[in-house]
Amino acid sequence: MDISSYLLMGLALAAGAVVKGATGMGLPLVALPVLTTVFGLQHAVGLMVIPLIVTNARQVWRFRREARSERMAFLPLFLVAGVAGIVLGVWLLATLPERLLVLTLGIILIAYVVLRLFNPHFALSGRAAKGSARWRGQEVAFCKAPPAFPPRSG
């Protein structure tokens, strides 16, 4: 890798970190498309692992007292589904053609941006969040993205 690749990687991660710092999500949303363009999807996902672990571990630590709250009842199923999604995602990343994976990533990102543009305050109710924990955990782990629809408080 040359210096421009390192610079671009640093800028993409920095921009994603700024968005995550401001909104609590967004590192993969910003950085992954840039990194994919420069390094290819498999390498981009690999590059995202460490910053995602660090930033999400920080959030888990910061909100650890909330783990037992009623609002977080969906969390155990979400985590189990997330592990299944990681296994499935790694397998798909290793076996499917990169072109198909990049197309899928693009569709997911566009759908997410459209949803947020037309309904920026969208949130699932606690019941809907619990009911969707299984597929959301798999989707989040597969896409390496933070949950897009946090449960509503109250």
C-alpha positions, 0 to 999 in steps of 0.5 A: 500500500502506498501513502495515498491509500493509508491517507484515504483509509484514515480519512474515511475512518475519521469521517465515519468516526465523526458521524458516529460520535455525533449520532451514535452510529455511522462509522460503517455507513460512511467508511465502508463504501470508500474503503470498498472502492479503494481496497475491495469489499473483503479487505474493507470489511477486514479493515472495519473490524478493529474500529467497530470493535473499539467503538462498539465496546466503548458504547457497551461500557458506557451504557452497561447499566441499561442492559437489564432495563425493560427496553433492552429485553430484546438484547439476548435474542439480538446477540444470539442472532448477531453471532449467527449473522457473523458466521453467515456473513463471513461464509458469504463474504468468502464464497460469493462473487465480490460484484454481487456483495458490493451490489448488495451493500449498495442497495442496503446503503441506499435503502437506509439513506432513503429511509432516514431522509423520509423518516429521520425519527423512525424507531421501532416500538419496544414490542416490535424491537423484541419481535425483530431482534432475530433478523435484526441481529443477523442483518447487523452482523452480516452488514457490519452496521450498527442497528438502524432502528433503535427501540423507542423509549417509553 
